[in-house]
Amino acid sequence: MRNSRTPLSASAEEALDLLRPEIEATSTGLSRSTAESRLADREFTDDDAAAVLTELLQKGYLYEVDGLLRLP
């Protein structure tokens, strides 16, 4: 368990591992549509990409400000 947070599904962990470097590389965050596109490039279906982003947000591994995804 990371930082005493609720554990993630395997697919959400994979998504976070894929998105983390891109989010860290920007000072503003990553748009949800860009994040979904990046996940689709890695063989996530559109529905799966949306679901894992929702899971990451609900469990506190990502947060959203002004439409941009950021890391806590």
CHARMM internal coordinates of N, CA and C (Angstrom, degrees):
IC EDIT
DIST 1 N 1 CA 1.4479
DIST 1 CA 1 C 1.5262
ANGL 1 N 1 CA 1 C 108.09
DIST 1 C 2 N 1.3110
ANGL 1 CA 1 C 2 N 116.84
DIHE 1 N 1 CA 1 C 2 N 130.04
DIST 2 N 2 CA 1.4604
ANGL 1 C 2 N 2 CA 122.12
DIHE 1 CA 1 C 2 N 2 CA -179.99
DIST 2 CA 2 C 1.5168
ANGL 2 N 2 CA 2 C 110.69
DIHE 1 C 2 N 2 CA 2 C -87.14
DIST 2 C 3 N 1.3146
ANGL 2 CA 2 C 3 N 116.21
DIHE 2 N 2 CA 2 C 3 N 125.00
DIST 3 N 3 CA 1.4664
ANGL 2 C 3 N 3 CA 121.64
DIHE 2 CA 2 C 3 N 3 CA 173.43
DIST 3 CA 3 C 1.5275
ANGL 3 N 3 CA 3 C 113.23
DIHE 2 C 3 N 3 CA 3 C 49.76
DIST 3 C 4 N 1.3172
ANGL 3 CA 3 C 4 N 117.89
DIHE 3 N 3 CA 3 C 4 N 35.74
DIST 4 N 4 CA 1.4679
ANGL 3 C 4 N 4 CA 123.10
DIHE 3 CA 3 C 4 N 4 CA 178.36
DIST 4 CA 4 C 1.5205
ANGL 4 N 4 CA 4 C 113.30
DIHE 3 C 4 N 4 CA 4 C 59.09
DIST 4 C 5 N 1.3026
ANGL 4 CA 4 C 5 N 117.68
DIHE 4 N 4 CA 4 C 5 N 22.38
DIST 5 N 5 CA 1.4642
ANGL 4 C 5 N 5 CA 120.78
DIHE 4 CA 4 C 5 N 5 CA 176.96
DIST 5 CA 5 C 1.5218
ANGL 5 N 5 CA 5 C 109.35
DIHE 4 C 5 N 5 CA 5 C -88.52
DIST 5 C 6 N 1.3010
ANGL 5 CA 5 C 6 N 115.41
DIHE 5 N 5 CA 5 C 6 N 166.54
DIST 6 N 6 CA 1.4505
ANGL 5 C 6 N 6 CA 121.25
DIHE 5 CA 5 C 6 N 6 CA 176.34
DIST 6 CA 6 C 1.5238
ANGL 6 N 6 CA 6 C 109.18
DIHE 5 C 6 N 6 CA 6 C -61.51
DIST 6 C 7 N 1.3310
ANGL 6 CA 6 C 7 N 117.56
DIHE 6 N 6 CA 6 C 7 N 132.40
DIST 7 N 7 CA 1.4658
ANGL 6 C 7 N 7 CA 120.09
DIHE 6 CA 6 C 7 N 7 CA -179.21
DIST 7 CA 7 C 1.5292
ANGL 7 N 7 CA 7 C 111.69
DIHE 6 C 7 N 7 CA 7 C -61.80
DIST 7 C 8 N 1.3200
ANGL 7 CA 7 C 8 N 114.34
DIHE 7 N 7 CA 7 C 8 N 152.09
DIST 8 N 8 CA 1.4622
ANGL 7 C 8 N 8 CA 121.71
DIHE 7 CA 7 C 8 N 8 CA 179.87
DIST 8 CA 8 C 1.5172
ANGL 8 N 8 CA 8 C 111.06
DIHE 7 C 8 N 8 CA 8 C -99.59
DIST 8 C 9 N 1.3210
ANGL 8 CA 8 C 9 N 115.30
DIHE 8 N 8 CA 8 C 9 N 156.04
DIST 9 N 9 CA 1.4615
ANGL 8 C 9 N 9 CA 120.08
DIHE 8 CA 8 C 9 N 9 CA 169.71
DIST 9 CA 9 C 1.5278
ANGL 9 N 9 CA 9 C 107.86
DIHE 8 C 9 N 9 CA 9 C -67.76
DIST 9 C 10 N 1.3060
ANGL 9 CA 9 C 10 N 116.42
DIHE 9 N 9 CA 9 C 10 N 161.68
DIST 10 N 10 CA 1.4702
ANGL 9 C 10 N 10 CA 120.68
DIHE 9 CA 9 C 10 N 10 CA -179.99
DIST 10 CA 10 C 1.5229
ANGL 10 N 10 CA 10 C 111.08
DIHE 9 C 10 N 10 CA 10 C -59.69
DIST 10 C 11 N 1.3217
ANGL 10 CA 10 C 11 N 117.42
DIHE 10 N 10 CA 10 C 11 N -39.90
DIST 11 N 11 CA 1.4681
ANGL 10 C 11 N 11 CA 119.77
DIHE 10 CA 10 C 11 N 11 CA -178.91
DIST 11 CA 11 C 1.5273
ANGL 11 N 11 CA 11 C 111.38
DIHE 10 C 11 N 11 CA 11 C -68.92
DIST 11 C 12 N 1.3252
ANGL 11 CA 11 C 12 N 117.67
DIHE 11 N 11 CA 11 C 12 N -35.45
DIST 12 N 12 CA 1.4653
ANGL 11 C 12 N 12 CA 120.12
DIHE 11 CA 11 C 12 N 12 CA 177.61
DIST 12 CA 12 C 1.5264
ANGL 12 N 12 CA 12 C 110.65
DIHE 11 C 12 N 12 CA 12 C -69.28
DIST 12 C 13 N 1.3340
ANGL 12 CA 12 C 13 N 117.14
DIHE 12 N 12 CA 12 C 13 N -37.72
DIST 13 N 13 CA 1.4692
ANGL 12 C 13 N 13 CA 119.86
DIHE 12 CA 12 C 13 N 13 CA 175.72
DIST 13 CA 13 C 1.5199
ANGL 13 N 13 CA 13 C 110.76
DIHE 12 C 13 N 13 CA 13 C -62.35
DIST 13 C 14 N 1.3254
ANGL 13 CA 13 C 14 N 116.09
DIHE 13 N 13 CA 13 C 14 N -42.66
DIST 14 N 14 CA 1.4681
ANGL 13 C 14 N 14 CA 120.41
DIHE 13 CA 13 C 14 N 14 CA 178.26
DIST 14 CA 14 C 1.5243
ANGL 14 N 14 CA 14 C 110.50
DIHE 13 C 14 N 14 CA 14 C -61.83
DIST 14 C 15 N 1.3263
ANGL 14 CA 14 C 15 N 116.36
DIHE 14 N 14 CA 14 C 15 N -44.24
DIST 15 N 15 CA 1.4625
ANGL 14 C 15 N 15 CA 120.85
DIHE 14 CA 14 C 15 N 15 CA 179.76
DIST 15 CA 15 C 1.5283
ANGL 15 N 15 CA 15 C 110.76
DIHE 14 C 15 N 15 CA 15 C -62.02
DIST 15 C 16 N 1.3195
ANGL 15 CA 15 C 16 N 117.05
DIHE 15 N 15 CA 15 C 16 N -43.64
DIST 16 N 16 CA 1.4635
ANGL 15 C 16 N 16 CA 120.61
DIHE 15 CA 15 C 16 N 16 CA 179.68
DIST 16 CA 16 C 1.5252
ANGL 16 N 16 CA 16 C 110.60
DIHE 15 C 16 N 16 CA 16 C -63.28
DIST 16 C 17 N 1.3201
ANGL 16 CA 16 C 17 N 116.61
DIHE 16 N 16 CA 16 C 17 N -41.63
DIST 17 N 17 CA 1.4692
ANGL 16 C 17 N 17 CA 120.33
DIHE 16 CA 16 C 17 N 17 CA 177.70
DIST 17 CA 17 C 1.5254
ANGL 17 N 17 CA 17 C 111.60
DIHE 16 C 17 N 17 CA 17 C -62.01
DIST 17 C 18 N 1.3288
ANGL 17 CA 17 C 18 N 116.91
DIHE 17 N 17 CA 17 C 18 N -34.82
DIST 18 N 18 CA 1.4637
ANGL 17 C 18 N 18 CA 120.96
DIHE 17 CA 17 C 18 N 18 CA 178.98
DIST 18 CA 18 C 1.5301
ANGL 18 N 18 CA 18 C 112.18
DIHE 17 C 18 N 18 CA 18 C -74.84
DIST 18 C 19 N 1.3141
ANGL 18 CA 18 C 19 N 116.43
DIHE 18 N 18 CA 18 C 19 N -37.71
DIST 19 N 19 CA 1.4643
ANGL 18 C 19 N 19 CA 120.60
DIHE 18 CA 18 C 19 N 19 CA -174.35
DIST 19 CA 19 C 1.5286
ANGL 19 N 19 CA 19 C 114.00
DIHE 18 C 19 N 19 CA 19 C -86.56
DIST 19 C 20 N 1.3204
ANGL 19 CA 19 C 20 N 117.07
DIHE 19 N 19 CA 19 C 20 N -28.83
DIST 20 N 20 CA 1.4673
ANGL 19 C 20 N 20 CA 120.73
DIHE 19 CA 19 C 20 N 20 CA -174.97
DIST 20 CA 20 C 1.5332
ANGL 20 N 20 CA 20 C 112.94
DIHE 19 C 20 N 20 CA 20 C -51.15
DIST 20 C 21 N 1.3505
ANGL 20 CA 20 C 21 N 119.74
DIHE 20 N 20 CA 20 C 21 N -50.57
DIST 21 N 21 CA 1.4739
ANGL 20 C 21 N 21 CA 118.62
DIHE 20 CA 20 C 21 N 21 CA -178.25
DIST 21 CA 21 C 1.5319
ANGL 21 N 21 CA 21 C 113.14
DIHE 20 C 21 N 21 CA 21 C -59.84
DIST 21 C 22 N 1.3248
ANGL 21 CA 21 C 22 N 116.19
DIHE 21 N 21 CA 21 C 22 N -37.63
DIST 22 N 22 CA 1.4696
ANGL 21 C 22 N 22 CA 119.09
DIHE 21 CA 21 C 22 N 22 CA 179.74
DIST 22 CA 22 C 1.5186
ANGL 22 N 22 CA 22 C 111.77
DIHE 21 C 22 N 22 CA 22 C -69.53
DIST 22 C 23 N 1.3183
ANGL 22 CA 22 C 23 N 116.50
DIHE 22 N 22 CA 22 C 23 N -40.25
DIST 23 N 23 CA 1.4617
ANGL 22 C 23 N 23 CA 119.87
DIHE 22 CA 22 C 23 N 23 CA 179.22
DIST 23 CA 23 C 1.5292
ANGL 23 N 23 CA 23 C 109.78
DIHE 22 C 23 N 23 CA 23 C -67.44
DIST 23 C 24 N 1.3298
ANGL 23 CA 23 C 24 N 116.68
DIHE 23 N 23 CA 23 C 24 N -41.24
DIST 24 N 24 CA 1.4665
ANGL 23 C 24 N 24 CA 120.36
DIHE 23 CA 23 C 24 N 24 CA 179.76
DIST 24 CA 24 C 1.5261
ANGL 24 N 24 CA 24 C 112.13
DIHE 23 C 24 N 24 CA 24 C -66.68
DIST 24 C 25 N 1.3245
ANGL 24 CA 24 C 25 N 117.17
DIHE 24 N 24 CA 24 C 25 N -25.39
DIST 25 N 25 CA 1.4685
ANGL 24 C 25 N 25 CA 121.33
DIHE 24 CA 24 C 25 N 25 CA -177.47
DIST 25 CA 25 C 1.5280
ANGL 25 N 25 CA 25 C 112.82
DIHE 24 C 25 N 25 CA 25 C -77.55
DIST 25 C 26 N 1.3201
ANGL 25 CA 25 C 26 N 117.29
DIHE 25 N 25 CA 25 C 26 N -8.74
DIST 26 N 26 CA 1.4561
ANGL 25 C 26 N 26 CA 120.39
DIHE 25 CA 25 C 26 N 26 CA -179.11
DIST 26 CA 26 C 1.5241
ANGL 26 N 26 CA 26 C 110.13
DIHE 25 C 26 N 26 CA 26 C -120.01
DIST 26 C 27 N 1.2970
ANGL 26 CA 26 C 27 N 116.24
DIHE 26 N 26 CA 26 C 27 N 147.00
DIST 27 N 27 CA 1.4654
ANGL 26 C 27 N 27 CA 119.82
DIHE 26 CA 26 C 27 N 27 CA 178.39
DIST 27 CA 27 C 1.5239
ANGL 27 N 27 CA 27 C 111.76
DIHE 26 C 27 N 27 CA 27 C -86.40
DIST 27 C 28 N 1.3238
ANGL 27 CA 27 C 28 N 116.99
DIHE 27 N 27 CA 27 C 28 N -13.67
DIST 28 N 28 CA 1.4571
ANGL 27 C 28 N 28 CA 120.12
DIHE 27 CA 27 C 28 N 28 CA -175.75
DIST 28 CA 28 C 1.5177
ANGL 28 N 28 CA 28 C 114.18
DIHE 27 C 28 N 28 CA 28 C -102.69
DIST 28 C 29 N 1.3143
ANGL 28 CA 28 C 29 N 119.07
DIHE 28 N 28 CA 28 C 29 N -21.51
DIST 29 N 29 CA 1.4529
ANGL 28 C 29 N 29 CA 122.11
DIHE 28 CA 28 C 29 N 29 CA -175.95
DIST 29 CA 29 C 1.5123
ANGL 29 N 29 CA 29 C 110.82
DIHE 28 C 29 N 29 CA 29 C 108.33
DIST 29 C 30 N 1.2958
ANGL 29 CA 29 C 30 N 115.60
DIHE 29 N 29 CA 29 C 30 N -178.20
DIST 30 N 30 CA 1.4609
ANGL 29 C 30 N 30 CA 122.98
DIHE 29 CA 29 C 30 N 30 CA -175.56
DIST 30 CA 30 C 1.5194
ANGL 30 N 30 CA 30 C 108.14
DIHE 29 C 30 N 30 CA 30 C -122.54
DIST 30 C 31 N 1.3185
ANGL 30 CA 30 C 31 N 117.58
DIHE 30 N 30 CA 30 C 31 N 132.75
DIST 31 N 31 CA 1.4607
ANGL 30 C 31 N 31 CA 118.89
DIHE 30 CA 30 C 31 N 31 CA 179.19
DIST 31 CA 31 C 1.5241
ANGL 31 N 31 CA 31 C 109.75
DIHE 30 C 31 N 31 CA 31 C -66.64
DIST 31 C 32 N 1.3081
ANGL 31 CA 31 C 32 N 114.88
DIHE 31 N 31 CA 31 C 32 N 152.71
DIST 32 N 32 CA 1.4705
ANGL 31 C 32 N 32 CA 119.41
DIHE 31 CA 31 C 32 N 32 CA 179.79
DIST 32 CA 32 C 1.5248
ANGL 32 N 32 CA 32 C 110.67
DIHE 31 C 32 N 32 CA 32 C -61.24
DIST 32 C 33 N 1.3291
ANGL 32 CA 32 C 33 N 117.19
DIHE 32 N 32 CA 32 C 33 N -40.40
DIST 33 N 33 CA 1.4686
ANGL 32 C 33 N 33 CA 119.49
DIHE 32 CA 32 C 33 N 33 CA -179.68
DIST 33 CA 33 C 1.5257
ANGL 33 N 33 CA 33 C 111.43
DIHE 32 C 33 N 33 CA 33 C -65.13
DIST 33 C 34 N 1.3246
ANGL 33 CA 33 C 34 N 117.46
DIHE 33 N 33 CA 33 C 34 N -37.89
DIST 34 N 34 CA 1.4652
ANGL 33 C 34 N 34 CA 120.60
DIHE 33 CA 33 C 34 N 34 CA 176.41
DIST 34 CA 34 C 1.5217
ANGL 34 N 34 CA 34 C 110.17
DIHE 33 C 34 N 34 CA 34 C -65.92
DIST 34 C 35 N 1.3193
ANGL 34 CA 34 C 35 N 116.76
DIHE 34 N 34 CA 34 C 35 N -42.50
DIST 35 N 35 CA 1.4664
ANGL 34 C 35 N 35 CA 120.52
DIHE 34 CA 34 C 35 N 35 CA 178.38
DIST 35 CA 35 C 1.5268
ANGL 35 N 35 CA 35 C 110.32
DIHE 34 C 35 N 35 CA 35 C -61.10
DIST 35 C 36 N 1.3258
ANGL 35 CA 35 C 36 N 116.89
DIHE 35 N 35 CA 35 C 36 N -44.02
DIST 36 N 36 CA 1.4625
ANGL 35 C 36 N 36 CA 120.23
DIHE 35 CA 35 C 36 N 36 CA 178.58
DIST 36 CA 36 C 1.5226
ANGL 36 N 36 CA 36 C 110.90
DIHE 35 C 36 N 36 CA 36 C -62.67
DIST 36 C 37 N 1.3237
ANGL 36 CA 36 C 37 N 117.34
DIHE 36 N 36 CA 36 C 37 N -39.56
DIST 37 N 37 CA 1.4720
ANGL 36 C 37 N 37 CA 121.07
DIHE 36 CA 36 C 37 N 37 CA 177.79
DIST 37 CA 37 C 1.5227
ANGL 37 N 37 CA 37 C 111.40
DIHE 36 C 37 N 37 CA 37 C -63.73
DIST 37 C 38 N 1.3325
ANGL 37 CA 37 C 38 N 116.51
DIHE 37 N 37 CA 37 C 38 N -42.60
DIST 38 N 38 CA 1.4727
ANGL 37 C 38 N 38 CA 120.21
DIHE 37 CA 37 C 38 N 38 CA 179.22
DIST 38 CA 38 C 1.5249
ANGL 38 N 38 CA 38 C 110.71
DIHE 37 C 38 N 38 CA 38 C -62.53
DIST 38 C 39 N 1.3195
ANGL 38 CA 38 C 39 N 116.31
DIHE 38 N 38 CA 38 C 39 N -39.95
DIST 39 N 39 CA 1.4594
ANGL 38 C 39 N 39 CA 119.83
DIHE 38 CA 38 C 39 N 39 CA 178.58
DIST 39 CA 39 C 1.5267
ANGL 39 N 39 CA 39 C 111.02
DIHE 38 C 39 N 39 CA 39 C -69.17
DIST 39 C 40 N 1.3272
ANGL 39 CA 39 C 40 N 116.87
DIHE 39 N 39 CA 39 C 40 N -38.20
DIST 40 N 40 CA 1.4691
ANGL 39 C 40 N 40 CA 120.19
DIHE 39 CA 39 C 40 N 40 CA 177.17
DIST 40 CA 40 C 1.5262
ANGL 40 N 40 CA 40 C 110.77
DIHE 39 C 40 N 40 CA 40 C -62.97
DIST 40 C 41 N 1.3317
ANGL 40 CA 40 C 41 N 116.45
DIHE 40 N 40 CA 40 C 41 N -34.13
DIST 41 N 41 CA 1.4698
ANGL 40 C 41 N 41 CA 120.55
DIHE 40 CA 40 C 41 N 41 CA 176.22
DIST 41 CA 41 C 1.5245
ANGL 41 N 41 CA 41 C 111.22
DIHE 40 C 41 N 41 CA 41 C -63.72
DIST 41 C 42 N 1.3190
ANGL 41 CA 41 C 42 N 116.43
DIHE 41 N 41 CA 41 C 42 N -22.92
DIST 42 N 42 CA 1.4692
ANGL 41 C 42 N 42 CA 121.86
DIHE 41 CA 41 C 42 N 42 CA -178.67
DIST 42 CA 42 C 1.5252
ANGL 42 N 42 CA 42 C 111.78
DIHE 41 C 42 N 42 CA 42 C -103.79
DIST 42 C 43 N 1.3110
ANGL 42 CA 42 C 43 N 116.03
DIHE 42 N 42 CA 42 C 43 N 26.77
DIST 43 N 43 CA 1.4653
ANGL 42 C 43 N 43 CA 123.26
DIHE 42 CA 42 C 43 N 43 CA 172.57
DIST 43 CA 43 C 1.5273
ANGL 43 N 43 CA 43 C 115.40
DIHE 42 C 43 N 43 CA 43 C 75.48
DIST 43 C 44 N 1.3279
ANGL 43 CA 43 C 44 N 118.00
DIHE 43 N 43 CA 43 C 44 N 18.41
DIST 44 N 44 CA 1.4540
ANGL 43 C 44 N 44 CA 120.40
DIHE 43 CA 43 C 44 N 44 CA 168.27
DIST 44 CA 44 C 1.5229
ANGL 44 N 44 CA 44 C 106.55
DIHE 43 C 44 N 44 CA 44 C -82.28
DIST 44 C 45 N 1.3186
ANGL 44 CA 44 C 45 N 117.95
DIHE 44 N 44 CA 44 C 45 N 138.84
DIST 45 N 45 CA 1.4571
ANGL 44 C 45 N 45 CA 119.73
DIHE 44 CA 44 C 45 N 45 CA 172.47
DIST 45 CA 45 C 1.5304
ANGL 45 N 45 CA 45 C 107.87
DIHE 44 C 45 N 45 CA 45 C -72.24
DIST 45 C 46 N 1.3200
ANGL 45 CA 45 C 46 N 116.71
DIHE 45 N 45 CA 45 C 46 N 164.77
DIST 46 N 46 CA 1.4697
ANGL 45 C 46 N 46 CA 119.89
DIHE 45 CA 45 C 46 N 46 CA 178.42
DIST 46 CA 46 C 1.5281
ANGL 46 N 46 CA 46 C 110.94
DIHE 45 C 46 N 46 CA 46 C -57.88
DIST 46 C 47 N 1.3375
ANGL 46 CA 46 C 47 N 116.21
DIHE 46 N 46 CA 46 C 47 N -44.17
DIST 47 N 47 CA 1.4641
ANGL 46 C 47 N 47 CA 119.98
DIHE 46 CA 46 C 47 N 47 CA -179.85
DIST 47 CA 47 C 1.5229
ANGL 47 N 47 CA 47 C 111.79
DIHE 46 C 47 N 47 CA 47 C -65.27
DIST 47 C 48 N 1.3370
ANGL 47 CA 47 C 48 N 116.77
DIHE 47 N 47 CA 47 C 48 N -41.27
DIST 48 N 48 CA 1.4673
ANGL 47 C 48 N 48 CA 120.25
DIHE 47 CA 47 C 48 N 48 CA 179.17
DIST 48 CA 48 C 1.5248
ANGL 48 N 48 CA 48 C 111.12
DIHE 47 C 48 N 48 CA 48 C -65.55
DIST 48 C 49 N 1.3239
ANGL 48 CA 48 C 49 N 116.83
DIHE 48 N 48 CA 48 C 49 N -40.62
DIST 49 N 49 CA 1.4674
ANGL 48 C 49 N 49 CA 120.67
DIHE 48 CA 48 C 49 N 49 CA 178.85
DIST 49 CA 49 C 1.5271
ANGL 49 N 49 CA 49 C 110.25
DIHE 48 C 49 N 49 CA 49 C -61.32
DIST 49 C 50 N 1.3175
ANGL 49 CA 49 C 50 N 116.44
DIHE 49 N 49 CA 49 C 50 N -45.85
DIST 50 N 50 CA 1.4643
ANGL 49 C 50 N 50 CA 120.21
DIHE 49 CA 49 C 50 N 50 CA 178.90
DIST 50 CA 50 C 1.5264
ANGL 50 N 50 CA 50 C 110.75
DIHE 49 C 50 N 50 CA 50 C -63.02
DIST 50 C 51 N 1.3236
ANGL 50 CA 50 C 51 N 116.73
DIHE 50 N 50 CA 50 C 51 N -40.37
DIST 51 N 51 CA 1.4657
ANGL 50 C 51 N 51 CA 120.86
DIHE 50 CA 50 C 51 N 51 CA -178.59
DIST 51 CA 51 C 1.5276
ANGL 51 N 51 CA 51 C 111.94
DIHE 50 C 51 N 51 CA 51 C -66.42
DIST 51 C 52 N 1.3274
ANGL 51 CA 51 C 52 N 117.65
DIHE 51 N 51 CA 51 C 52 N -43.39
DIST 52 N 52 CA 1.4703
ANGL 51 C 52 N 52 CA 118.60
DIHE 51 CA 51 C 52 N 52 CA -178.83
DIST 52 CA 52 C 1.5265
ANGL 52 N 52 CA 52 C 110.88
DIHE 51 C 52 N 52 CA 52 C -70.28
DIST 52 C 53 N 1.3270
ANGL 52 CA 52 C 53 N 118.10
DIHE 52 N 52 CA 52 C 53 N -34.37
DIST 53 N 53 CA 1.4663
ANGL 52 C 53 N 53 CA 119.35
DIHE 52 CA 52 C 53 N 53 CA 176.01
DIST 53 CA 53 C 1.5277
ANGL 53 N 53 CA 53 C 110.35
DIHE 52 C 53 N 53 CA 53 C -64.38
DIST 53 C 54 N 1.3133
ANGL 53 CA 53 C 54 N 116.47
DIHE 53 N 53 CA 53 C 54 N -41.34
DIST 54 N 54 CA 1.4621
ANGL 53 C 54 N 54 CA 120.30
DIHE 53 CA 53 C 54 N 54 CA 176.75
DIST 54 CA 54 C 1.5238
ANGL 54 N 54 CA 54 C 110.46
DIHE 53 C 54 N 54 CA 54 C -61.09
DIST 54 C 55 N 1.3368
ANGL 54 CA 54 C 55 N 116.56
DIHE 54 N 54 CA 54 C 55 N -43.87
DIST 55 N 55 CA 1.4677
ANGL 54 C 55 N 55 CA 120.31
DIHE 54 CA 54 C 55 N 55 CA 178.13
DIST 55 CA 55 C 1.5314
ANGL 55 N 55 CA 55 C 111.28
DIHE 54 C 55 N 55 CA 55 C -61.05
DIST 55 C 56 N 1.3175
ANGL 55 CA 55 C 56 N 116.70
DIHE 55 N 55 CA 55 C 56 N -45.14
DIST 56 N 56 CA 1.4683
ANGL 55 C 56 N 56 CA 120.49
DIHE 55 CA 55 C 56 N 56 CA 179.91
DIST 56 CA 56 C 1.5251
ANGL 56 N 56 CA 56 C 111.46
DIHE 55 C 56 N 56 CA 56 C -62.11
DIST 56 C 57 N 1.3071
ANGL 56 CA 56 C 57 N 116.96
DIHE 56 N 56 CA 56 C 57 N -38.51
DIST 57 N 57 CA 1.4646
ANGL 56 C 57 N 57 CA 121.14
DIHE 56 CA 56 C 57 N 57 CA 178.18
DIST 57 CA 57 C 1.5318
ANGL 57 N 57 CA 57 C 111.11
DIHE 56 C 57 N 57 CA 57 C -70.17
DIST 57 C 58 N 1.3232
ANGL 57 CA 57 C 58 N 116.66
DIHE 57 N 57 CA 57 C 58 N -46.40
DIST 58 N 58 CA 1.4633
ANGL 57 C 58 N 58 CA 120.35
DIHE 57 CA 57 C 58 N 58 CA -176.91
DIST 58 CA 58 C 1.5223
ANGL 58 N 58 CA 58 C 112.74
DIHE 57 C 58 N 58 CA 58 C -65.50
DIST 58 C 59 N 1.3263
ANGL 58 CA 58 C 59 N 116.43
DIHE 58 N 58 CA 58 C 59 N -31.03
DIST 59 N 59 CA 1.4633
ANGL 58 C 59 N 59 CA 120.08
DIHE 58 CA 58 C 59 N 59 CA -177.49
DIST 59 CA 59 C 1.5261
ANGL 59 N 59 CA 59 C 113.02
DIHE 58 C 59 N 59 CA 59 C -94.96
DIST 59 C 60 N 1.3368
ANGL 59 CA 59 C 60 N 116.70
DIHE 59 N 59 CA 59 C 60 N 2.69
DIST 60 N 60 CA 1.4552
ANGL 59 C 60 N 60 CA 120.58
DIHE 59 CA 59 C 60 N 60 CA 173.08
DIST 60 CA 60 C 1.5143
ANGL 60 N 60 CA 60 C 116.33
DIHE 59 C 60 N 60 CA 60 C 84.28
DIST 60 C 61 N 1.3154
ANGL 60 CA 60 C 61 N 117.48
DIHE 60 N 60 CA 60 C 61 N 13.62
DIST 61 N 61 CA 1.4660
ANGL 60 C 61 N 61 CA 119.95
DIHE 60 CA 60 C 61 N 61 CA 178.13
DIST 61 CA 61 C 1.5226
ANGL 61 N 61 CA 61 C 111.45
DIHE 60 C 61 N 61 CA 61 C -83.71
DIST 61 C 62 N 1.3137
ANGL 61 CA 61 C 62 N 116.33
DIHE 61 N 61 CA 61 C 62 N -21.84
DIST 62 N 62 CA 1.4654
ANGL 61 C 62 N 62 CA 123.95
DIHE 61 CA 61 C 62 N 62 CA 172.17
DIST 62 CA 62 C 1.5178
ANGL 62 N 62 CA 62 C 106.99
DIHE 61 C 62 N 62 CA 62 C -133.55
DIST 62 C 63 N 1.3163
ANGL 62 CA 62 C 63 N 116.26
DIHE 62 N 62 CA 62 C 63 N 158.38
DIST 63 N 63 CA 1.4540
ANGL 62 C 63 N 63 CA 120.29
DIHE 62 CA 62 C 63 N 63 CA 168.43
DIST 63 CA 63 C 1.5226
ANGL 63 N 63 CA 63 C 107.75
DIHE 62 C 63 N 63 CA 63 C -136.89
DIST 63 C 64 N 1.3242
ANGL 63 CA 63 C 64 N 115.34
DIHE 63 N 63 CA 63 C 64 N 161.38
DIST 64 N 64 CA 1.4597
ANGL 63 C 64 N 64 CA 120.65
DIHE 63 CA 63 C 64 N 64 CA -174.78
DIST 64 CA 64 C 1.5195
ANGL 64 N 64 CA 64 C 109.89
DIHE 63 C 64 N 64 CA 64 C -122.15
DIST 64 C 65 N 1.3335
ANGL 64 CA 64 C 65 N 115.46
DIHE 64 N 64 CA 64 C 65 N 129.79
DIST 65 N 65 CA 1.4616
ANGL 64 C 65 N 65 CA 122.24
DIHE 64 CA 64 C 65 N 65 CA 176.99
DIST 65 CA 65 C 1.5187
ANGL 65 N 65 CA 65 C 107.49
DIHE 64 C 65 N 65 CA 65 C -132.59
DIST 65 C 66 N 1.3121
ANGL 65 CA 65 C 66 N 116.32
DIHE 65 N 65 CA 65 C 66 N 125.04
DIST 66 N 66 CA 1.4631
ANGL 65 C 66 N 66 CA 122.03
DIHE 65 CA 65 C 66 N 66 CA 179.22
DIST 66 CA 66 C 1.5267
ANGL 66 N 66 CA 66 C 111.88
DIHE 65 C 66 N 66 CA 66 C 50.53
DIST 66 C 67 N 1.3269
ANGL 66 CA 66 C 67 N 116.39
DIHE 66 N 66 CA 66 C 67 N 40.63
DIST 67 N 67 CA 1.4614
ANGL 66 C 67 N 67 CA 121.19
DIHE 66 CA 66 C 67 N 67 CA 176.77
DIST 67 CA 67 C 1.5143
ANGL 67 N 67 CA 67 C 115.26
DIHE 66 C 67 N 67 CA 67 C 79.55
DIST 67 C 68 N 1.3366
ANGL 67 CA 67 C 68 N 117.30
DIHE 67 N 67 CA 67 C 68 N 5.97
DIST 68 N 68 CA 1.4648
ANGL 67 C 68 N 68 CA 120.81
DIHE 67 CA 67 C 68 N 68 CA -179.31
DIST 68 CA 68 C 1.5263
ANGL 68 N 68 CA 68 C 110.45
DIHE 67 C 68 N 68 CA 68 C -114.18
DIST 68 C 69 N 1.3227
ANGL 68 CA 68 C 69 N 115.75
DIHE 68 N 68 CA 68 C 69 N 135.67
DIST 69 N 69 CA 1.4558
ANGL 68 C 69 N 69 CA 121.96
DIHE 68 CA 68 C 69 N 69 CA 178.81
DIST 69 CA 69 C 1.5203
ANGL 69 N 69 CA 69 C 109.55
DIHE 68 C 69 N 69 CA 69 C -84.70
DIST 69 C 70 N 1.3200
ANGL 69 CA 69 C 70 N 115.25
DIHE 69 N 69 CA 69 C 70 N 135.41
DIST 70 N 70 CA 1.4658
ANGL 69 C 70 N 70 CA 121.23
DIHE 69 CA 69 C 70 N 70 CA -179.53
DIST 70 CA 70 C 1.5179
ANGL 70 N 70 CA 70 C 109.33
DIHE 69 C 70 N 70 CA 70 C -135.77
DIST 70 C 71 N 1.3166
ANGL 70 CA 70 C 71 N 114.65
DIHE 70 N 70 CA 70 C 71 N 162.12
DIST 71 N 71 CA 1.4617
ANGL 70 C 71 N 71 CA 121.36
DIHE 70 CA 70 C 71 N 71 CA 175.10
DIST 71 CA 71 C 1.5191
ANGL 71 N 71 CA 71 C 109.17
DIHE 70 C 71 N 71 CA 71 C -93.75
DIST 71 C 72 N 1.3239
ANGL 71 CA 71 C 72 N 117.65
DIHE 71 N 71 CA 71 C 72 N 142.78
DIST 72 N 72 CA 1.4723
ANGL 71 C 72 N 72 CA 119.30
DIHE 71 CA 71 C 72 N 72 CA 177.84
DIST 72 CA 72 C 1.5184
ANGL 72 N 72 CA 72 C 112.05
DIHE 71 C 72 N 72 CA 72 C -66.42
END
COOR INIT
IC SEED 1 N 1 CA 1 C
IC BUILD
